[in-house]
């Protein structure tokens, strides 16, 4: 199991989801992707992506207007 981080701070949606789509094929079952972002629709877009592709959203944390979301593959 690997933990991969992706920093999308300052990147406007839907770019964070597009960046996840590029990384996703290289993720193995059990791997965790932690994405940081500050776009207003960031969490909503990530939740929709997880639901659509049946990925497990593990956690959402917010600190200083930056959300960190963990997805398990």
mmJSON file of the N, C-alpha and C atoms, coordinates in Angstrom:
{"data_MODEL":{"atom_site":{
"group_PDB":["ATOM","ATOM","ATOM","ATOM","ATOM","ATOM","ATOM","ATOM","ATOM","ATOM","ATOM","ATOM","ATOM","ATOM","ATOM","ATOM","ATOM","ATOM","ATOM","ATOM","ATOM","ATOM","ATOM","ATOM","ATOM","ATOM","ATOM","ATOM","ATOM","ATOM","ATOM","ATOM","ATOM","ATOM","ATOM","ATOM","ATOM","ATOM","ATOM","ATOM","ATOM","ATOM","ATOM","ATOM","ATOM","ATOM","ATOM","ATOM","ATOM","ATOM","ATOM","ATOM","ATOM","ATOM","ATOM","ATOM","ATOM","ATOM","ATOM","ATOM","ATOM","ATOM","ATOM","ATOM","ATOM","ATOM","ATOM","ATOM","ATOM","ATOM","ATOM","ATOM","ATOM","ATOM","ATOM","ATOM","ATOM","ATOM","ATOM","ATOM","ATOM","ATOM","ATOM","ATOM","ATOM","ATOM","ATOM","ATOM","ATOM","ATOM","ATOM","ATOM","ATOM","ATOM","ATOM","ATOM","ATOM","ATOM","ATOM","ATOM","ATOM","ATOM","ATOM","ATOM","ATOM","ATOM","ATOM","ATOM","ATOM","ATOM","ATOM","ATOM","ATOM","ATOM","ATOM","ATOM","ATOM","ATOM","ATOM","ATOM","ATOM","ATOM","ATOM","ATOM","ATOM","ATOM","ATOM","ATOM","ATOM","ATOM","ATOM","ATOM","ATOM","ATOM","ATOM","ATOM","ATOM","ATOM","ATOM","ATOM","ATOM","ATOM","ATOM","ATOM","ATOM","ATOM","ATOM","ATOM","ATOM","ATOM","ATOM","ATOM","ATOM","ATOM","ATOM","ATOM","ATOM","ATOM","ATOM","ATOM","ATOM","ATOM","ATOM","ATOM","ATOM","ATOM","ATOM","ATOM","ATOM","ATOM","ATOM","ATOM","ATOM","ATOM","ATOM","ATOM","ATOM","ATOM","ATOM","ATOM","ATOM","ATOM","ATOM","ATOM","ATOM","ATOM","ATOM","ATOM","ATOM","ATOM","ATOM","ATOM","ATOM","ATOM","ATOM","ATOM","ATOM","ATOM","ATOM","ATOM","ATOM","ATOM","ATOM","ATOM","ATOM","ATOM","ATOM","ATOM","ATOM","ATOM","ATOM","ATOM","ATOM","ATOM","ATOM","ATOM","ATOM","ATOM","ATOM"],
"id":[1,2,3,4,5,6,7,8,9,10,11,12,13,14,15,16,17,18,19,20,21,22,23,24,25,26,27,28,29,30,31,32,33,34,35,36,37,38,39,40,41,42,43,44,45,46,47,48,49,50,51,52,53,54,55,56,57,58,59,60,61,62,63,64,65,66,67,68,69,70,71,72,73,74,75,76,77,78,79,80,81,82,83,84,85,86,87,88,89,90,91,92,93,94,95,96,97,98,99,100,101,102,103,104,105,106,107,108,109,110,111,112,113,114,115,116,117,118,119,120,121,122,123,124,125,126,127,128,129,130,131,132,133,134,135,136,137,138,139,140,141,142,143,144,145,146,147,148,149,150,151,152,153,154,155,156,157,158,159,160,161,162,163,164,165,166,167,168,169,170,171,172,173,174,175,176,177,178,179,180,181,182,183,184,185,186,187,188,189,190,191,192,193,194,195,196,197,198,199,200,201,202,203,204,205,206,207,208,209,210,211,212,213,214,215,216,217,218,219],
"type_symbol":["N","C","C","N","C","C","N","C","C","N","C","C","N","C","C","N","C","C","N","C","C","N","C","C","N","C","C","N","C","C","N","C","C","N","C","C","N","C","C","N","C","C","N","C","C","N","C","C","N","C","C","N","C","C","N","C","C","N","C","C","N","C","C","N","C","C","N","C","C","N","C","C","N","C","C","N","C","C","N","C","C","N","C","C","N","C","C","N","C","C","N","C","C","N","C","C","N","C","C","N","C","C","N","C","C","N","C","C","N","C","C","N","C","C","N","C","C","N","C","C","N","C","C","N","C","C","N","C","C","N","C","C","N","C","C","N","C","C","N","C","C","N","C","C","N","C","C","N","C","C","N","C","C","N","C","C","N","C","C","N","C","C","N","C","C","N","C","C","N","C","C","N","C","C","N","C","C","N","C","C","N","C","C","N","C","C","N","C","C","N","C","C","N","C","C","N","C","C","N","C","C","N","C","C","N","C","C","N","C","C","N","C","C","N","C","C","N","C","C"],
"label_atom_id":["N","CA","C","N","CA","C","N","CA","C","N","CA","C","N","CA","C","N","CA","C","N","CA","C","N","CA","C","N","CA","C","N","CA","C","N","CA","C","N","CA","C","N","CA","C","N","CA","C","N","CA","C","N","CA","C","N","CA","C","N","CA","C","N","CA","C","N","CA","C","N","CA","C","N","CA","C","N","CA","C","N","CA","C","N","CA","C","N","CA","C","N","CA","C","N","CA","C","N","CA","C","N","CA","C","N","CA","C","N","CA","C","N","CA","C","N","CA","C","N","CA","C","N","CA","C","N","CA","C","N","CA","C","N","CA","C","N","CA","C","N","CA","C","N","CA","C","N","CA","C","N","CA","C","N","CA","C","N","CA","C","N","CA","C","N","CA","C","N","CA","C","N","CA","C","N","CA","C","N","CA","C","N","CA","C","N","CA","C","N","CA","C","N","CA","C","N","CA","C","N","CA","C","N","CA","C","N","CA","C","N","CA","C","N","CA","C","N","CA","C","N","CA","C","N","CA","C","N","CA","C","N","CA","C","N","CA","C","N","CA","C","N","CA","C","N","CA","C","N","CA","C","N","CA","C"],
"label_alt_id":[null,null,null,null,null,null,null,null,null,null,null,null,null,null,null,null,null,null,null,null,null,null,null,null,null,null,null,null,null,null,null,null,null,null,null,null,null,null,null,null,null,null,null,null,null,null,null,null,null,null,null,null,null,null,null,null,null,null,null,null,null,null,null,null,null,null,null,null,null,null,null,null,null,null,null,null,null,null,null,null,null,null,null,null,null,null,null,null,null,null,null,null,null,null,null,null,null,null,null,null,null,null,null,null,null,null,null,null,null,null,null,null,null,null,null,null,null,null,null,null,null,null,null,null,null,null,null,null,null,null,null,null,null,null,null,null,null,null,null,null,null,null,null,null,null,null,null,null,null,null,null,null,null,null,null,null,null,null,null,null,null,null,null,null,null,null,null,null,null,null,null,null,null,null,null,null,null,null,null,null,null,null,null,null,null,null,null,null,null,null,null,null,null,null,null,null,null,null,null,null,null,null,null,null,null,null,null,null,null,null,null,null,null,null,null,null,null,null,null],
"label_comp_id":["UNK","UNK","UNK","UNK","UNK","UNK","UNK","UNK","UNK","UNK","UNK","UNK","UNK","UNK","UNK","UNK","UNK","UNK","UNK","UNK","UNK","UNK","UNK","UNK","UNK","UNK","UNK","UNK","UNK","UNK","UNK","UNK","UNK","UNK","UNK","UNK","UNK","UNK","UNK","UNK","UNK","UNK","UNK","UNK","UNK","UNK","UNK","UNK","UNK","UNK","UNK","UNK","UNK","UNK","UNK","UNK","UNK","UNK","UNK","UNK","UNK","UNK","UNK","UNK","UNK","UNK","UNK","UNK","UNK","UNK","UNK","UNK","UNK","UNK","UNK","UNK","UNK","UNK","UNK","UNK","UNK","UNK","UNK","UNK","UNK","UNK","UNK","UNK","UNK","UNK","UNK","UNK","UNK","UNK","UNK","UNK","UNK","UNK","UNK","UNK","UNK","UNK","UNK","UNK","UNK","UNK","UNK","UNK","UNK","UNK","UNK","UNK","UNK","UNK","UNK","UNK","UNK","UNK","UNK","UNK","UNK","UNK","UNK","UNK","UNK","UNK","UNK","UNK","UNK","UNK","UNK","UNK","UNK","UNK","UNK","UNK","UNK","UNK","UNK","UNK","UNK","UNK","UNK","UNK","UNK","UNK","UNK","UNK","UNK","UNK","UNK","UNK","UNK","UNK","UNK","UNK","UNK","UNK","UNK","UNK","UNK","UNK","UNK","UNK","UNK","UNK","UNK","UNK","UNK","UNK","UNK","UNK","UNK","UNK","UNK","UNK","UNK","UNK","UNK","UNK","UNK","UNK","UNK","UNK","UNK","UNK","UNK","UNK","UNK","UNK","UNK","UNK","UNK","UNK","UNK","UNK","UNK","UNK","UNK","UNK","UNK","UNK","UNK","UNK","UNK","UNK","UNK","UNK","UNK","UNK","UNK","UNK","UNK","UNK","UNK","UNK","UNK","UNK","UNK"],
"label_asym_id":["A","A","A","A","A","A","A","A","A","A","A","A","A","A","A","A","A","A","A","A","A","A","A","A","A","A","A","A","A","A","A","A","A","A","A","A","A","A","A","A","A","A","A","A","A","A","A","A","A","A","A","A","A","A","A","A","A","A","A","A","A","A","A","A","A","A","A","A","A","A","A","A","A","A","A","A","A","A","A","A","A","A","A","A","A","A","A","A","A","A","A","A","A","A","A","A","A","A","A","A","A","A","A","A","A","A","A","A","A","A","A","A","A","A","A","A","A","A","A","A","A","A","A","A","A","A","A","A","A","A","A","A","A","A","A","A","A","A","A","A","A","A","A","A","A","A","A","A","A","A","A","A","A","A","A","A","A","A","A","A","A","A","A","A","A","A","A","A","A","A","A","A","A","A","A","A","A","A","A","A","A","A","A","A","A","A","A","A","A","A","A","A","A","A","A","A","A","A","A","A","A","A","A","A","A","A","A","A","A","A","A","A","A","A","A","A","A","A","A"],
"label_entity_id":["1","1","1","1","1","1","1","1","1","1","1","1","1","1","1","1","1","1","1","1","1","1","1","1","1","1","1","1","1","1","1","1","1","1","1","1","1","1","1","1","1","1","1","1","1","1","1","1","1","1","1","1","1","1","1","1","1","1","1","1","1","1","1","1","1","1","1","1","1","1","1","1","1","1","1","1","1","1","1","1","1","1","1","1","1","1","1","1","1","1","1","1","1","1","1","1","1","1","1","1","1","1","1","1","1","1","1","1","1","1","1","1","1","1","1","1","1","1","1","1","1","1","1","1","1","1","1","1","1","1","1","1","1","1","1","1","1","1","1","1","1","1","1","1","1","1","1","1","1","1","1","1","1","1","1","1","1","1","1","1","1","1","1","1","1","1","1","1","1","1","1","1","1","1","1","1","1","1","1","1","1","1","1","1","1","1","1","1","1","1","1","1","1","1","1","1","1","1","1","1","1","1","1","1","1","1","1","1","1","1","1","1","1","1","1","1","1","1","1"],
"label_seq_id":[1,1,1,2,2,2,3,3,3,4,4,4,5,5,5,6,6,6,7,7,7,8,8,8,9,9,9,10,10,10,11,11,11,12,12,12,13,13,13,14,14,14,15,15,15,16,16,16,17,17,17,18,18,18,19,19,19,20,20,20,21,21,21,22,22,22,23,23,23,24,24,24,25,25,25,26,26,26,27,27,27,28,28,28,29,29,29,30,30,30,31,31,31,32,32,32,33,33,33,34,34,34,35,35,35,36,36,36,37,37,37,38,38,38,39,39,39,40,40,40,41,41,41,42,42,42,43,43,43,44,44,44,45,45,45,46,46,46,47,47,47,48,48,48,49,49,49,50,50,50,51,51,51,52,52,52,53,53,53,54,54,54,55,55,55,56,56,56,57,57,57,58,58,58,59,59,59,60,60,60,61,61,61,62,62,62,63,63,63,64,64,64,65,65,65,66,66,66,67,67,67,68,68,68,69,69,69,70,70,70,71,71,71,72,72,72,73,73,73],
"pdbx_PDB_ins_code":[null,null,null,null,null,null,null,null,null,null,null,null,null,null,null,null,null,null,null,null,null,null,null,null,null,null,null,null,null,null,null,null,null,null,null,null,null,null,null,null,null,null,null,null,null,null,null,null,null,null,null,null,null,null,null,null,null,null,null,null,null,null,null,null,null,null,null,null,null,null,null,null,null,null,null,null,null,null,null,null,null,null,null,null,null,null,null,null,null,null,null,null,null,null,null,null,null,null,null,null,null,null,null,null,null,null,null,null,null,null,null,null,null,null,null,null,null,null,null,null,null,null,null,null,null,null,null,null,null,null,null,null,null,null,null,null,null,null,null,null,null,null,null,null,null,null,null,null,null,null,null,null,null,null,null,null,null,null,null,null,null,null,null,null,null,null,null,null,null,null,null,null,null,null,null,null,null,null,null,null,null,null,null,null,null,null,null,null,null,null,null,null,null,null,null,null,null,null,null,null,null,null,null,null,null,null,null,null,null,null,null,null,null,null,null,null,null,null,null],
"Cartn_x":[0.841,0.0,0.885,0.593,1.345,0.423,1.011,0.283,0.885,0.045,0.466,-0.198,0.562,-0.004,-0.079,-1.105,-1.323,-1.717,-0.943,-1.203,-1.883,-3.153,-3.871,-4.273,-3.55,-3.833,-3.584,-4.57,-4.471,-4.985,-5.341,-5.854,-7.382,-8.016,-9.477,-10.11,-11.258,-12.022,-12.498,-12.504,-12.406,-10.995,-9.979,-8.603,-8.16,-8.507,-8.081,-8.583,-9.831,-10.378,-9.656,-9.328,-8.592,-7.202,-6.573,-5.259,-5.369,-6.45,-6.68,-6.847,-7.582,-7.818,-6.512,-5.522,-4.222,-3.46,-3.561,-2.847,-3.534,-4.855,-5.646,-5.218,-4.911,-4.55,-3.303,-2.429,-1.223,-1.399,-2.572,-2.834,-3.253,-2.779,-3.104,-4.178,-4.912,-5.909,-5.276,-5.908,-5.405,-4.583,-4.063,-3.304,-4.208,-3.594,-4.333,-3.782,-4.697,-4.345,-4.838,-3.919,-4.297,-4.164,-5.284,-5.322,-5.58,-4.8,-5.013,-5.522,-6.562,-7.111,-7.867,-8.04,-8.734,-9.823,-10.16,-11.237,-12.568,-13.501,-14.776,-15.567,-15.456,-16.214,-15.354,-14.182,-13.219,-13.82,-14.362,-14.882,-16.054,-16.96,-18.115,-17.676,-16.718,-16.239,-15.541,-14.75,-14.04,-15.038,-16.034,-17.062,-17.799,-18.139,-18.835,-17.951,-16.664,-15.732,-15.649,-15.526,-15.456,-16.728,-17.865,-19.139,-19.249,-18.889,-18.991,-18.072,-16.876,-15.906,-15.799,-16.713,-16.769,-15.461,-14.909,-13.716,-14.155,-13.392,-13.735,-13.116,-13.959,-13.485,-13.274,-12.019,-11.681,-11.878,-11.431,-11.515,-11.46,-12.016,-11.947,-11.546,-10.434,-9.972,-9.799,-10.078,-9.884,-8.995,-8.044,-7.122,-6.764,-7.096,-6.799,-7.32,-8.595,-9.265,-8.684,-7.857,-7.333,-7.922,-8.549,-9.102,-8.129,-8.005,-7.202,-8.15,-8.222,-9.138,-8.341,-8.687,-8.031,-8.999,-8.504,-9.273,-8.504,-9.22,-8.594,-9.005,-8.014,-8.242,-8.383],
"Cartn_y":[-1.181,0.0,1.243,2.151,3.396,4.568,5.65,6.902,7.9,8.404,9.357,10.692,11.776,13.099,13.893,14.721,15.572,16.952,17.96,19.331,20.076,20.447,21.217,22.591,23.065,24.385,25.436,26.322,27.368,26.943,25.669,25.146,25.161,25.715,25.816,24.549,24.219,23.06,23.298,22.26,20.832,20.271,21.101,20.624,19.598,19.749,18.718,17.318,17.221,15.917,15.386,16.256,15.824,15.316,15.949,15.496,14.133,13.927,12.627,11.557,11.889,10.928,10.49,11.359,11.017,10.063,10.281,9.473,8.125,8.093,6.922,5.607,5.559,4.264,3.617,4.406,3.865,3.458,3.728,3.38,1.919,1.247,-0.165,-0.278,-1.386,-1.568,-1.406,-0.61,-0.343,0.924,1.419,2.679,3.833,4.857,6.04,7.251,8.051,9.312,10.434,11.317,12.48,13.711,14.415,15.579,16.809,17.857,19.138,20.127,20.873,21.852,22.95,24.07,25.207,25.789,25.116,25.555,25.431,26.359,26.301,25.01,24.404,23.18,21.92,22.048,20.951,19.7,19.844,18.676,18.055,18.856,18.338,17.553,18.103,17.443,16.114,16.086,14.86,13.8,14.222,13.277,12.671,13.498,13.009,12.032,12.337,11.455,10.1,10.123,8.875,8.05,8.706,8.001,7.383,8.144,7.691,6.492,6.5,5.435,4.41,4.507,3.547,3.478,4.636,4.734,5.167,4.759,5.05,6.37,7.334,8.602,8.375,8.405,8.076,9.239,10.432,11.561,12.888,13.91,15.291,16.136,16.842,17.737,19.13,20.141,21.515,22.271,23.007,23.804,25.053,26.219,27.485,27.529,27.143,27.16,26.181,25.252,24.196,22.878,22.164,20.854,19.778,18.761,17.587,16.4,15.742,14.62,13.358,12.279,10.991,10.044,9.43,8.448,7.129,6.047,4.727,4.04,3.483,2.777,1.295],
"Cartn_z":[0.0,0.0,0.0,-0.91,-1.01,-0.722,-0.237,-0.069,-1.046,-1.942,-2.964,-2.653,-2.742,-2.487,-3.784,-3.869,-5.028,-4.529,-4.869,-4.45,-5.596,-5.391,-6.403,-5.856,-4.869,-4.297,-5.372,-5.54,-6.551,-7.911,-8.048,-9.311,-9.241,-10.254,-10.264,-10.817,-10.263,-10.72,-12.151,-12.959,-12.673,-12.782,-12.824,-13.001,-11.954,-10.659,-9.695,-10.064,-10.503,-10.884,-12.122,-13.05,-14.239,-13.866,-12.888,-12.425,-11.73,-10.99,-10.356,-11.431,-12.482,-13.564,-14.229,-14.253,-14.831,-13.911,-12.601,-11.613,-11.364,-11.428,-11.034,-11.687,-12.979,-13.57,-12.948,-12.352,-11.742,-10.288,-9.732,-8.331,-8.248,-7.201,-6.982,-5.902,-5.875,-4.815,-3.428,-2.591,-1.247,-1.151,-2.276,-2.264,-1.844,-1.258,-0.823,-1.555,-2.087,-2.725,-1.833,-1.42,-0.619,-1.492,-1.692,-2.554,-1.7,-1.93,-1.253,-2.292,-1.92,-2.845,-2.134,-2.837,-2.241,-3.137,-4.216,-5.1,-4.356,-4.538,-3.808,-4.045,-5.221,-5.5,-5.379,-4.826,-4.728,-4.083,-2.877,-2.166,-2.919,-3.396,-4.125,-5.37,-6.102,-7.318,-7.001,-5.942,-5.563,-5.101,-4.319,-3.876,-5.073,-6.048,-7.244,-8.016,-8.13,-8.832,-8.128,-6.809,-6.03,-6.213,-6.168,-6.315,-7.711,-8.719,-10.11,-10.385,-9.784,-10.053,-8.926,-7.958,-6.858,-6.077,-5.75,-4.907,-3.516,-2.511,-1.119,-0.673,-0.323,0.226,1.72,2.154,3.544,4.495,4.082,5.006,4.265,4.932,4.461,5.658,5.536,6.602,6.004,6.807,6.333,7.308,6.75,7.548,6.75,7.274,6.599,5.169,4.983,3.676,2.664,3.107,2.232,2.719,1.799,2.143,1.701,2.552,2.225,2.236,1.114,0.953,0.668,1.351,1.121,0.43,-0.643,-1.408,-1.387,-1.111,-1.167,-2.46,-3.13,-4.396,-4.151],
"occupancy":[1.0,1.0,1.0,1.0,1.0,1.0,1.0,1.0,1.0,1.0,1.0,1.0,1.0,1.0,1.0,1.0,1.0,1.0,1.0,1.0,1.0,1.0,1.0,1.0,1.0,1.0,1.0,1.0,1.0,1.0,1.0,1.0,1.0,1.0,1.0,1.0,1.0,1.0,1.0,1.0,1.0,1.0,1.0,1.0,1.0,1.0,1.0,1.0,1.0,1.0,1.0,1.0,1.0,1.0,1.0,1.0,1.0,1.0,1.0,1.0,1.0,1.0,1.0,1.0,1.0,1.0,1.0,1.0,1.0,1.0,1.0,1.0,1.0,1.0,1.0,1.0,1.0,1.0,1.0,1.0,1.0,1.0,1.0,1.0,1.0,1.0,1.0,1.0,1.0,1.0,1.0,1.0,1.0,1.0,1.0,1.0,1.0,1.0,1.0,1.0,1.0,1.0,1.0,1.0,1.0,1.0,1.0,1.0,1.0,1.0,1.0,1.0,1.0,1.0,1.0,1.0,1.0,1.0,1.0,1.0,1.0,1.0,1.0,1.0,1.0,1.0,1.0,1.0,1.0,1.0,1.0,1.0,1.0,1.0,1.0,1.0,1.0,1.0,1.0,1.0,1.0,1.0,1.0,1.0,1.0,1.0,1.0,1.0,1.0,1.0,1.0,1.0,1.0,1.0,1.0,1.0,1.0,1.0,1.0,1.0,1.0,1.0,1.0,1.0,1.0,1.0,1.0,1.0,1.0,1.0,1.0,1.0,1.0,1.0,1.0,1.0,1.0,1.0,1.0,1.0,1.0,1.0,1.0,1.0,1.0,1.0,1.0,1.0,1.0,1.0,1.0,1.0,1.0,1.0,1.0,1.0,1.0,1.0,1.0,1.0,1.0,1.0,1.0,1.0,1.0,1.0,1.0,1.0,1.0,1.0,1.0,1.0,1.0,1.0,1.0,1.0,1.0,1.0,1.0],
"B_iso_or_equiv":[0.0,0.0,0.0,0.0,0.0,0.0,0.0,0.0,0.0,0.0,0.0,0.0,0.0,0.0,0.0,0.0,0.0,0.0,0.0,0.0,0.0,0.0,0.0,0.0,0.0,0.0,0.0,0.0,0.0,0.0,0.0,0.0,0.0,0.0,0.0,0.0,0.0,0.0,0.0,0.0,0.0,0.0,0.0,0.0,0.0,0.0,0.0,0.0,0.0,0.0,0.0,0.0,0.0,0.0,0.0,0.0,0.0,0.0,0.0,0.0,0.0,0.0,0.0,0.0,0.0,0.0,0.0,0.0,0.0,0.0,0.0,0.0,0.0,0.0,0.0,0.0,0.0,0.0,0.0,0.0,0.0,0.0,0.0,0.0,0.0,0.0,0.0,0.0,0.0,0.0,0.0,0.0,0.0,0.0,0.0,0.0,0.0,0.0,0.0,0.0,0.0,0.0,0.0,0.0,0.0,0.0,0.0,0.0,0.0,0.0,0.0,0.0,0.0,0.0,0.0,0.0,0.0,0.0,0.0,0.0,0.0,0.0,0.0,0.0,0.0,0.0,0.0,0.0,0.0,0.0,0.0,0.0,0.0,0.0,0.0,0.0,0.0,0.0,0.0,0.0,0.0,0.0,0.0,0.0,0.0,0.0,0.0,0.0,0.0,0.0,0.0,0.0,0.0,0.0,0.0,0.0,0.0,0.0,0.0,0.0,0.0,0.0,0.0,0.0,0.0,0.0,0.0,0.0,0.0,0.0,0.0,0.0,0.0,0.0,0.0,0.0,0.0,0.0,0.0,0.0,0.0,0.0,0.0,0.0,0.0,0.0,0.0,0.0,0.0,0.0,0.0,0.0,0.0,0.0,0.0,0.0,0.0,0.0,0.0,0.0,0.0,0.0,0.0,0.0,0.0,0.0,0.0,0.0,0.0,0.0,0.0,0.0,0.0,0.0,0.0,0.0,0.0,0.0,0.0],
"pdbx_formal_charge":[null,null,null,null,null,null,null,null,null,null,null,null,null,null,null,null,null,null,null,null,null,null,null,null,null,null,null,null,null,null,null,null,null,null,null,null,null,null,null,null,null,null,null,null,null,null,null,null,null,null,null,null,null,null,null,null,null,null,null,null,null,null,null,null,null,null,null,null,null,null,null,null,null,null,null,null,null,null,null,null,null,null,null,null,null,null,null,null,null,null,null,null,null,null,null,null,null,null,null,null,null,null,null,null,null,null,null,null,null,null,null,null,null,null,null,null,null,null,null,null,null,null,null,null,null,null,null,null,null,null,null,null,null,null,null,null,null,null,null,null,null,null,null,null,null,null,null,null,null,null,null,null,null,null,null,null,null,null,null,null,null,null,null,null,null,null,null,null,null,null,null,null,null,null,null,null,null,null,null,null,null,null,null,null,null,null,null,null,null,null,null,null,null,null,null,null,null,null,null,null,null,null,null,null,null,null,null,null,null,null,null,null,null,null,null,null,null,null,null],
"auth_seq_id":[1,1,1,2,2,2,3,3,3,4,4,4,5,5,5,6,6,6,7,7,7,8,8,8,9,9,9,10,10,10,11,11,11,12,12,12,13,13,13,14,14,14,15,15,15,16,16,16,17,17,17,18,18,18,19,19,19,20,20,20,21,21,21,22,22,22,23,23,23,24,24,24,25,25,25,26,26,26,27,27,27,28,28,28,29,29,29,30,30,30,31,31,31,32,32,32,33,33,33,34,34,34,35,35,35,36,36,36,37,37,37,38,38,38,39,39,39,40,40,40,41,41,41,42,42,42,43,43,43,44,44,44,45,45,45,46,46,46,47,47,47,48,48,48,49,49,49,50,50,50,51,51,51,52,52,52,53,53,53,54,54,54,55,55,55,56,56,56,57,57,57,58,58,58,59,59,59,60,60,60,61,61,61,62,62,62,63,63,63,64,64,64,65,65,65,66,66,66,67,67,67,68,68,68,69,69,69,70,70,70,71,71,71,72,72,72,73,73,73],
"auth_comp_id":["UNK","UNK","UNK","UNK","UNK","UNK","UNK","UNK","UNK","UNK","UNK","UNK","UNK","UNK","UNK","UNK","UNK","UNK","UNK","UNK","UNK","UNK","UNK","UNK","UNK","UNK","UNK","UNK","UNK","UNK","UNK","UNK","UNK","UNK","UNK","UNK","UNK","UNK","UNK","UNK","UNK","UNK","UNK","UNK","UNK","UNK","UNK","UNK","UNK","UNK","UNK","UNK","UNK","UNK","UNK","UNK","UNK","UNK","UNK","UNK","UNK","UNK","UNK","UNK","UNK","UNK","UNK","UNK","UNK","UNK","UNK","UNK","UNK","UNK","UNK","UNK","UNK","UNK","UNK","UNK","UNK","UNK","UNK","UNK","UNK","UNK","UNK","UNK","UNK","UNK","UNK","UNK","UNK","UNK","UNK","UNK","UNK","UNK","UNK","UNK","UNK","UNK","UNK","UNK","UNK","UNK","UNK","UNK","UNK","UNK","UNK","UNK","UNK","UNK","UNK","UNK","UNK","UNK","UNK","UNK","UNK","UNK","UNK","UNK","UNK","UNK","UNK","UNK","UNK","UNK","UNK","UNK","UNK","UNK","UNK","UNK","UNK","UNK","UNK","UNK","UNK","UNK","UNK","UNK","UNK","UNK","UNK","UNK","UNK","UNK","UNK","UNK","UNK","UNK","UNK","UNK","UNK","UNK","UNK","UNK","UNK","UNK","UNK","UNK","UNK","UNK","UNK","UNK","UNK","UNK","UNK","UNK","UNK","UNK","UNK","UNK","UNK","UNK","UNK","UNK","UNK","UNK","UNK","UNK","UNK","UNK","UNK","UNK","UNK","UNK","UNK","UNK","UNK","UNK","UNK","UNK","UNK","UNK","UNK","UNK","UNK","UNK","UNK","UNK","UNK","UNK","UNK","UNK","UNK","UNK","UNK","UNK","UNK","UNK","UNK","UNK","UNK","UNK","UNK"],
"auth_asym_id":["A","A","A","A","A","A","A","A","A","A","A","A","A","A","A","A","A","A","A","A","A","A","A","A","A","A","A","A","A","A","A","A","A","A","A","A","A","A","A","A","A","A","A","A","A","A","A","A","A","A","A","A","A","A","A","A","A","A","A","A","A","A","A","A","A","A","A","A","A","A","A","A","A","A","A","A","A","A","A","A","A","A","A","A","A","A","A","A","A","A","A","A","A","A","A","A","A","A","A","A","A","A","A","A","A","A","A","A","A","A","A","A","A","A","A","A","A","A","A","A","A","A","A","A","A","A","A","A","A","A","A","A","A","A","A","A","A","A","A","A","A","A","A","A","A","A","A","A","A","A","A","A","A","A","A","A","A","A","A","A","A","A","A","A","A","A","A","A","A","A","A","A","A","A","A","A","A","A","A","A","A","A","A","A","A","A","A","A","A","A","A","A","A","A","A","A","A","A","A","A","A","A","A","A","A","A","A","A","A","A","A","A","A","A","A","A","A","A","A"],
"auth_atom_id":["N","CA","C","N","CA","C","N","CA","C","N","CA","C","N","CA","C","N","CA","C","N","CA","C","N","CA","C","N","CA","C","N","CA","C","N","CA","C","N","CA","C","N","CA","C","N","CA","C","N","CA","C","N","CA","C","N","CA","C","N","CA","C","N","CA","C","N","CA","C","N","CA","C","N","CA","C","N","CA","C","N","CA","C","N","CA","C","N","CA","C","N","CA","C","N","CA","C","N","CA","C","N","CA","C","N","CA","C","N","CA","C","N","CA","C","N","CA","C","N","CA","C","N","CA","C","N","CA","C","N","CA","C","N","CA","C","N","CA","C","N","CA","C","N","CA","C","N","CA","C","N","CA","C","N","CA","C","N","CA","C","N","CA","C","N","CA","C","N","CA","C","N","CA","C","N","CA","C","N","CA","C","N","CA","C","N","CA","C","N","CA","C","N","CA","C","N","CA","C","N","CA","C","N","CA","C","N","CA","C","N","CA","C","N","CA","C","N","CA","C","N","CA","C","N","CA","C","N","CA","C","N","CA","C","N","CA","C","N","CA","C","N","CA","C","N","CA","C","N","CA","C","N","CA","C"],
"pdbx_PDB_model_num":[1,1,1,1,1,1,1,1,1,1,1,1,1,1,1,1,1,1,1,1,1,1,1,1,1,1,1,1,1,1,1,1,1,1,1,1,1,1,1,1,1,1,1,1,1,1,1,1,1,1,1,1,1,1,1,1,1,1,1,1,1,1,1,1,1,1,1,1,1,1,1,1,1,1,1,1,1,1,1,1,1,1,1,1,1,1,1,1,1,1,1,1,1,1,1,1,1,1,1,1,1,1,1,1,1,1,1,1,1,1,1,1,1,1,1,1,1,1,1,1,1,1,1,1,1,1,1,1,1,1,1,1,1,1,1,1,1,1,1,1,1,1,1,1,1,1,1,1,1,1,1,1,1,1,1,1,1,1,1,1,1,1,1,1,1,1,1,1,1,1,1,1,1,1,1,1,1,1,1,1,1,1,1,1,1,1,1,1,1,1,1,1,1,1,1,1,1,1,1,1,1,1,1,1,1,1,1,1,1,1,1,1,1,1,1,1,1,1,1]
}}}
